[in-house]
Amino acid sequence: MPCLKLLGKVLFLSKLSREKIISKLRDIVGKEYVETDSAAIRLYSKEASGLEGVAVAVVFPEKTEEISEIVRFAYENDIKIYPQGSATDLAGATIPEHHGIVISFDRMKKIKEYSIVDSYIIAEAGARVIELNDTLAKEGYMFPVDPASMKAATVGGVIAAGGGGLRGALYGTMREWLMELKVVLPDKDGTIIRVGCRTTKCRQGYDLVRLFAGSEGTLGIVTEATLKITPIPENIVTVAGFFETLEKAMEAVVSIKKARIAPYAMEFIDAKTVEIGKQNLNLDWDVRGNMLIVSVAGPVEVAEKYIKILSDSMEAANASNIMKASSQEEAEKLRIFDLRRACYPSAIQLAAQSMSPDKSKPLVLIEDIAVPPTKLPETVKQLRKLEEKYGLPLAIFGHVGDGNLHPTTWIDATDEEAKKKVWEMFDEIMEIALKMGGTISAEHGIGLHKKKGLEMEMKYKKSEKALELMREIKRIFDPKNILNPGKVI
Ligand SMILES: Cc1cc2nc3c(=O)[nH]c(=O)nc-3n(C[C@H](O)[C@H](O)[C@H](O)COP(=O)(O)OP(=O)(O)OC[C@H]3O[C@@H](n4cnc5c(N)ncnc54)[C@H](O)[C@@H]3O)c2cc1C
């Protein structure tokens, strides 16, 4: 498993000097668009997972053609390239591990066009997901993939990460919303291709569009994307309940699903994380237990009917303190989603509070497994045992509608023993997911953190051949291994 120190000791493999590289990059994009200041470079060499690499320079191209030229230059001179959106990645996929050039999309963030009738929006890779929604909201439309990081996360970053979000149970992840991509390939010519179509139906032989989805910047550099859009639901009702046991919460989930309702969001927060969140948010709710939040979209006329189905299902499963909101505004007023939104920040705050600021370095690590929803109670039961076994805190929350859990822990990154223990615990978490018929990563990806996990999963499924195929695909796309090398496979 990579560690911060290890990543500091990197090799610079190009035959060209740093000065020559910088000079060429300046020729391509203009002097002011190549960052060489060491403090600024350091900022672009980190990602949200806590990992850090070292870049030679950060370059800010404005056009796909400039990126193509950078790739041609990098190919010829064996220089590594690292595409970067907002570096909110949590899998160790973004950092410049082996030196090289970070390509930032800060100057490629235009929303170029949208069509309500043809149901698409075209944006450059650096546009933020929230900006798509700001643009579409005035037409009553939205882009439904909603990572919790969407205020920062970029279109290119979410495509490459294969990201999802709270609405995943209804709308799936990024791959379901891709129509057409413009991509620069890491070959001799920095070839620019357009794959996919601007029509909903599209057959182009093998599906290269979805091969780029979740490829974590290892197969091509996405510069522009045409994405599907959907109307904003007329109304959303939300009901939340607190359950003594997870089994009881799951009973409610099953009964809601049997009522033929497709939830817009279905979130779970375990009792311990509820307590942490309440303290962190100063919520004076007199509630305890495992929290289940379910939202359903539909016309205003059916709001009461949906609320009744949801609350009856929760009551039948002995939920206490059921909160009901017949609109999104009401849900906001009741702060129903605040606890869910606060899970990750709460963990960061708790980590900081539990350590001495001058002697330690708090590091929050978030897992990302998925299991079939019926296996959630058993999964959580097994996860709970790990806390005692490894002596590490474990907050458990996630998207119960699609079985995606985010067990989260925190350690002092200067404590080598804790670091060893945490990776052992994460290996065991992934093993549990596989035994439950699940997967080691639902939405955050593989990066550096989960390379071993990916191998574990393929071995578990007796499909090591799939790893070989993936290595071969990488070789075909990136013959000199210059694009985000060492990640995924
Ligand atoms: C607080 C918090 C909450 C989060 N919540 C969620 C969540 O709900 N759901 C979820 O799925 N993820 C979540 N994440 C993880 C992260 O935000 C997502 O993976 C997001 O998709 C990354 O977007 P980014 O623009 O920051 O990409 P980056 O982190 O910059 O890059 C991610 C990957 O994409 C590659 N890449 C970036 N741009 C391009 C490009 N143009 N072409 C090719 N490759 C490129 C990078 O090399 C890297 O491999 C969360 C992270 C944080 C910190």
The ligand as a Gaussian input file, in Angstrom:
#p B3LYP/6-31G(d) Opt

LIG

0 1
 C      -16.193000      15.195000       0.708000
 C      -16.156000      14.248000      -0.465000
 C      -17.334000      13.624000      -0.853000
 C      -17.327000      12.742000      -1.938000
 N      -18.503000      12.174000      -2.296000
 C      -18.534000      11.354000      -3.363000
 C      -19.779000      10.754000      -3.763000
 O      -20.830000      10.970000      -3.188000
 N      -19.747000       9.941000      -4.844000
 C      -18.586000       9.684000      -5.546000
 O      -18.631000       8.949000      -6.520000
 N      -17.409000      10.238000      -5.167000
 C      -17.348000      11.056000      -4.114000
 N      -16.158000      11.623000      -3.734000
 C      -14.930000      11.310000      -4.490000
 C      -14.627000      12.315000      -5.632000
 O      -15.219000      13.552000      -5.376000
 C      -15.109000      11.792000      -6.972000
 O      -14.327000      10.676000      -7.336000
 C      -15.075000      12.808000      -8.137000
 O      -15.624000      12.145000      -9.230000
 C      -13.686000      13.316000      -8.504000
 O      -13.809000      14.492000      -9.286000
 P      -12.573000      15.514000      -9.453000
 O      -12.924000      16.525000     -10.471000
 O      -12.139000      16.016000      -8.145000
 O      -11.479000      14.532000     -10.075000
 P       -9.972000      14.295000      -9.628000
 O       -9.910000      13.857000      -8.225000
 O       -9.131000      15.433000     -10.019000
 O       -9.627000      13.053000     -10.575000
 C      -10.237000      11.803000     -10.408000
 C       -9.660000      10.835000     -11.457000
 O      -10.020000      11.287000     -12.745000
 C       -8.868000      11.556000     -13.555000
 N       -9.229000      12.731000     -14.360000
 C       -9.593000      13.962000     -13.935000
 N       -9.946000      14.727000     -14.978000
 C       -9.762000      13.960000     -16.094000
 C       -9.943000      14.179000     -17.482000
 N      -10.399000      15.332000     -17.948000
 N       -9.641000      13.176000     -18.338000
 C       -9.203000      11.976000     -17.893000
 N       -9.013000      11.712000     -16.587000
 C       -9.303000      12.693000     -15.697000
 C       -7.742000      11.773000     -12.561000
 O       -6.499000      11.478000     -13.147000
 C       -8.126000      10.778000     -11.476000
 O       -7.758000       9.500000     -11.855000
 C      -16.129000      12.495000      -2.649000
 C      -14.951000      13.133000      -2.254000
 C      -14.951000      13.992000      -1.184000
 C      -13.677000      14.673000      -0.800000

